[in-house]
Amino acid sequence: MSTRHVTVVIVTSCRAQRVTPSLDSIEWARCAYTSVVLADSGSSDGTREYLKTVPWVVAVDGSPDMWWAGATNAGCIRAGADQ
């Protein structure tokens, strides 16, 4: 039986209060074959600083002009780089 790798891509912008419980849930459920990429589109509320404290999350820093679609694309590109 082969093992499949799953990458979770999360997109955020100034949502530190929501990212923390989301990552807590993912950490509880994740396994050795799961990775997490969080694409941040220019947060200024402490999200980026918080992500530096979570070593198992790959953070992709973006800018506010990326909007949701641009941040999603950046996260998916980064997730694909691990394959």
Backbone as JSON Lines, residues from 0, in Angstrom:
{"i":0,"aa":"M","n":[0.85,-1.18,0.0],"ca":[0.0,0.0,0.0],"c":[0.89,1.24,0.0]}
{"i":1,"aa":"S","n":[0.62,2.16,-0.9],"ca":[1.42,3.38,-0.96],"c":[0.81,4.45,-0.04]}
{"i":2,"aa":"T","n":[1.67,5.32,0.39],"ca":[1.24,6.4,1.27],"c":[1.1,7.67,0.46]}
{"i":3,"aa":"R","n":[0.01,8.35,0.63],"ca":[-0.23,9.61,-0.07],"c":[0.11,10.77,0.86]}
{"i":4,"aa":"H","n":[0.72,11.79,0.28],"ca":[1.05,12.99,1.03],"c":[-0.06,14.02,0.79]}
{"i":5,"aa":"V","n":[-0.49,14.67,1.85],"ca":[-1.54,15.68,1.76],"c":[-0.96,17.02,2.19]}
{"i":6,"aa":"T","n":[-1.17,18.04,1.38],"ca":[-0.77,19.39,1.74],"c":[-2.01,20.24,1.9]}
{"i":7,"aa":"V","n":[-2.12,20.87,3.05],"ca":[-3.24,21.77,3.34],"c":[-2.76,23.18,3.04]}
{"i":8,"aa":"V","n":[-3.49,23.9,2.18],"ca":[-3.16,25.28,1.86],"c":[-4.22,26.17,2.48]}
{"i":9,"aa":"I","n":[-3.78,27.09,3.33],"ca":[-4.67,28.04,4.0],"c":[-4.3,29.44,3.51]}
{"i":10,"aa":"V","n":[-5.3,30.24,3.22],"ca":[-5.08,31.61,2.79],"c":[-5.65,32.54,3.85]}
{"i":11,"aa":"T","n":[-4.9,33.57,4.2],"ca":[-5.37,34.5,5.22],"c":[-4.91,35.92,4.93]}
{"i":12,"aa":"S","n":[-5.61,36.84,5.52],"ca":[-5.22,38.25,5.5],"c":[-5.8,38.9,6.75]}
{"i":13,"aa":"C","n":[-4.93,39.26,7.66],"ca":[-5.33,39.91,8.91],"c":[-6.38,39.11,9.68]}
{"i":14,"aa":"R","n":[-6.09,37.84,9.88],"ca":[-7.02,36.97,10.61],"c":[-6.28,36.15,11.68]}
{"i":15,"aa":"A","n":[-5.39,36.77,12.4],"ca":[-4.61,36.06,13.41],"c":[-5.5,35.33,14.41]}
{"i":16,"aa":"Q","n":[-6.6,35.94,14.81],"ca":[-7.48,35.31,15.8],"c":[-8.15,34.06,15.26]}
{"i":17,"aa":"R","n":[-8.32,33.96,13.95],"ca":[-8.94,32.77,13.37],"c":[-7.9,31.73,12.94]}
{"i":18,"aa":"V","n":[-6.72,32.19,12.59],"ca":[-5.68,31.26,12.16],"c":[-5.23,30.38,13.31]}
{"i":19,"aa":"T","n":[-5.09,30.94,14.5],"ca":[-4.6,30.18,15.65],"c":[-5.46,28.96,15.94]}
{"i":20,"aa":"P","n":[-6.78,29.08,16.12],"ca":[-7.57,27.87,16.38],"c":[-7.61,26.91,15.19]}
{"i":21,"aa":"S","n":[-7.54,27.44,13.98],"ca":[-7.52,26.57,12.81],"c":[-6.27,25.71,12.8]}
{"i":22,"aa":"L","n":[-5.12,26.33,13.07],"ca":[-3.87,25.56,13.1],"c":[-3.85,24.6,14.27]}
{"i":23,"aa":"D","n":[-4.44,24.97,15.39],"ca":[-4.53,24.05,16.53],"c":[-5.29,22.79,16.13]}
{"i":24,"aa":"S","n":[-6.39,22.95,15.39],"ca":[-7.18,21.79,14.94],"c":[-6.39,20.94,13.97]}
{"i":25,"aa":"I","n":[-5.7,21.58,13.05],"ca":[-4.92,20.83,12.06],"c":[-3.77,20.1,12.75]}
{"i":26,"aa":"E","n":[-3.13,20.74,13.7],"ca":[-2.02,20.09,14.41],"c":[-2.51,18.83,15.11]}
{"i":27,"aa":"W","n":[-3.68,18.9,15.7],"ca":[-4.24,17.75,16.41],"c":[-4.5,16.59,15.45]}
{"i":28,"aa":"A","n":[-4.92,16.91,14.23],"ca":[-5.34,15.87,13.29],"c":[-4.26,15.46,12.3]}
{"i":29,"aa":"R","n":[-3.19,16.2,12.19],"ca":[-2.21,15.92,11.14],"c":[-1.37,14.7,11.47]}
{"i":30,"aa":"C","n":[-0.78,14.14,10.43],"ca":[0.09,12.98,10.6],"c":[1.41,13.25,9.88]}
{"i":31,"aa":"A","n":[2.24,12.26,9.84],"ca":[3.57,12.44,9.24],"c":[3.5,12.74,7.75]}
{"i":32,"aa":"Y","n":[2.37,12.45,7.11],"ca":[2.25,12.65,5.67],"c":[1.44,13.89,5.33]}
{"i":33,"aa":"T","n":[1.35,14.81,6.26],"ca":[0.6,16.05,6.06],"c":[1.53,17.23,6.23]}
{"i":34,"aa":"S","n":[1.44,18.18,5.31],"ca":[2.16,19.44,5.48],"c":[1.16,20.58,5.34]}
{"i":35,"aa":"V","n":[1.51,21.72,5.9],"ca":[0.62,22.87,5.91],"c":[1.35,24.07,5.34]}
{"i":36,"aa":"V","n":[0.75,24.69,4.33],"ca":[1.26,25.92,3.73],"c":[0.23,27.01,4.04]}
{"i":37,"aa":"L","n":[0.67,28.09,4.62],"ca":[-0.22,29.2,4.9],"c":[0.24,30.4,4.1]}
{"i":38,"aa":"A","n":[-0.61,30.83,3.18],"ca":[-0.31,31.98,2.33],"c":[-0.96,33.22,2.95]}
{"i":39,"aa":"D","n":[-0.14,34.17,3.3],"ca":[-0.61,35.39,3.96],"c":[-0.51,36.55,2.99]}
{"i":40,"aa":"S","n":[-1.64,37.19,2.74],"ca":[-1.62,38.31,1.78],"c":[-1.49,39.64,2.5]}
{"i":41,"aa":"G","n":[-0.35,39.83,3.14],"ca":[0.0,41.12,3.72],"c":[-0.64,41.47,5.04]}
{"i":42,"aa":"S","n":[-0.78,40.5,5.94],"ca":[-1.38,40.79,7.24],"c":[-0.57,41.8,8.04]}
{"i":43,"aa":"S","n":[-1.28,42.62,8.77],"ca":[-0.62,43.61,9.63],"c":[-1.13,43.49,11.07]}
{"i":44,"aa":"D","n":[-1.74,42.35,11.4],"ca":[-2.34,42.17,12.72],"c":[-1.58,41.2,13.61]}
{"i":45,"aa":"G","n":[-0.38,40.82,13.23],"ca":[0.41,39.88,14.02],"c":[0.39,38.46,13.47]}
{"i":46,"aa":"T","n":[-0.31,38.24,12.37],"ca":[-0.37,36.89,11.79],"c":[1.03,36.4,11.41]}
{"i":47,"aa":"R","n":[1.79,37.22,10.74],"ca":[3.14,36.81,10.31],"c":[4.03,36.48,11.5]}
{"i":48,"aa":"E","n":[3.95,37.29,12.54],"ca":[4.75,37.04,13.74],"c":[4.34,35.73,14.39]}
{"i":49,"aa":"Y","n":[3.04,35.48,14.45],"ca":[2.55,34.23,15.03],"c":[3.06,33.02,14.25]}
{"i":50,"aa":"L","n":[3.03,33.12,12.92],"ca":[3.46,31.99,12.09],"c":[4.92,31.62,12.32]}
{"i":51,"aa":"K","n":[5.73,32.57,12.72],"ca":[7.14,32.29,13.01],"c":[7.28,31.38,14.22]}
{"i":52,"aa":"T","n":[6.24,31.27,15.04],"ca":[6.29,30.43,16.24],"c":[5.75,29.02,15.98]}
{"i":53,"aa":"V","n":[5.31,28.76,14.76],"ca":[4.73,27.45,14.42],"c":[5.66,26.79,13.4]}
{"i":54,"aa":"P","n":[6.62,25.99,13.87],"ca":[7.66,25.46,12.97],"c":[7.17,24.49,11.91]}
{"i":55,"aa":"W","n":[6.03,23.88,12.08],"ca":[5.55,22.89,11.11],"c":[4.7,23.51,10.0]}
{"i":56,"aa":"V","n":[4.54,24.84,10.02],"ca":[3.8,25.54,8.97],"c":[4.78,26.25,8.05]}
{"i":57,"aa":"V","n":[4.61,26.06,6.75],"ca":[5.4,26.78,5.76],"c":[4.63,28.06,5.44]}
{"i":58,"aa":"A","n":[5.19,29.2,5.78],"ca":[4.52,30.47,5.56],"c":[4.97,31.07,4.23]}
{"i":59,"aa":"V","n":[4.0,31.54,3.47],"ca":[4.27,32.24,2.22],"c":[3.82,33.68,2.42]}
{"i":60,"aa":"D","n":[4.79,34.59,2.45],"ca":[4.46,36.0,2.65],"c":[4.09,36.66,1.34]}
{"i":61,"aa":"G","n":[3.03,37.4,1.39],"ca":[2.58,38.12,0.2],"c":[2.32,39.58,0.54]}
{"i":62,"aa":"S","n":[1.67,40.26,-0.35],"ca":[1.35,41.66,-0.15],"c":[-0.16,41.85,-0.24]}
{"i":63,"aa":"P","n":[-0.67,42.96,0.32],"ca":[-2.12,43.19,0.31],"c":[-2.72,43.23,-1.09]}
{"i":64,"aa":"D","n":[-1.94,43.58,-2.09],"ca":[-2.51,43.67,-3.44],"c":[-2.65,42.3,-4.12]}
{"i":65,"aa":"M","n":[-2.27,41.23,-3.44],"ca":[-2.44,39.88,-3.98],"c":[-3.9,39.44,-3.93]}
{"i":66,"aa":"W","n":[-4.61,39.93,-2.95],"ca":[-5.98,39.51,-2.69],"c":[-6.04,38.01,-2.47]}
{"i":67,"aa":"W","n":[-7.24,37.47,-2.42],"ca":[-7.41,36.06,-2.1],"c":[-6.86,35.17,-3.21]}
{"i":68,"aa":"A","n":[-7.18,35.49,-4.46],"ca":[-6.76,34.64,-5.58],"c":[-5.24,34.57,-5.71]}
{"i":69,"aa":"G","n":[-4.58,35.7,-5.59],"ca":[-3.13,35.72,-5.69],"c":[-2.46,34.95,-4.57]}
{"i":70,"aa":"A","n":[-2.99,35.1,-3.36],"ca":[-2.44,34.37,-2.21],"c":[-2.69,32.87,-2.36]}
{"i":71,"aa":"T","n":[-3.86,32.5,-2.87],"ca":[-4.16,31.09,-3.11],"c":[-3.18,30.51,-4.12]}
{"i":72,"aa":"N","n":[-2.94,31.21,-5.2],"ca":[-1.99,30.75,-6.22],"c":[-0.59,30.59,-5.63]}
{"i":73,"aa":"A","n":[-0.16,31.58,-4.84],"ca":[1.17,31.52,-4.23],"c":[1.28,30.32,-3.29]}
{"i":74,"aa":"G","n":[0.23,30.06,-2.51],"ca":[0.24,28.91,-1.61],"c":[0.28,27.59,-2.36]}
{"i":75,"aa":"C","n":[-0.49,27.49,-3.43],"ca":[-0.5,26.26,-4.23],"c":[0.83,26.04,-4.95]}
{"i":76,"aa":"I","n":[1.42,27.11,-5.44],"ca":[2.73,26.98,-6.08],"c":[3.75,26.48,-5.07]}
{"i":77,"aa":"R","n":[3.74,27.03,-3.87],"ca":[4.68,26.59,-2.82],"c":[4.41,25.14,-2.44]}
{"i":78,"aa":"A","n":[3.15,24.77,-2.34],"ca":[2.8,23.39,-2.0],"c":[3.29,22.43,-3.08]}
{"i":79,"aa":"G","n":[3.17,22.83,-4.34],"ca":[3.64,22.0,-5.44],"c":[5.14,21.87,-5.5]}
{"i":80,"aa":"A","n":[5.86,22.83,-4.93],"ca":[7.33,22.78,-4.93],"c":[7.85,21.64,-4.08]}
{"i":81,"aa":"D","n":[7.05,21.14,-3.14],"ca":[7.45,20.03,-2.28],"c":[7.24,18.67,-2.92]}
{"i":82,"aa":"Q","n":[6.56,18.62,-4.05],"ca":[6.22,17.34,-4.68],"c":[7.35,16.82,-5.52]}
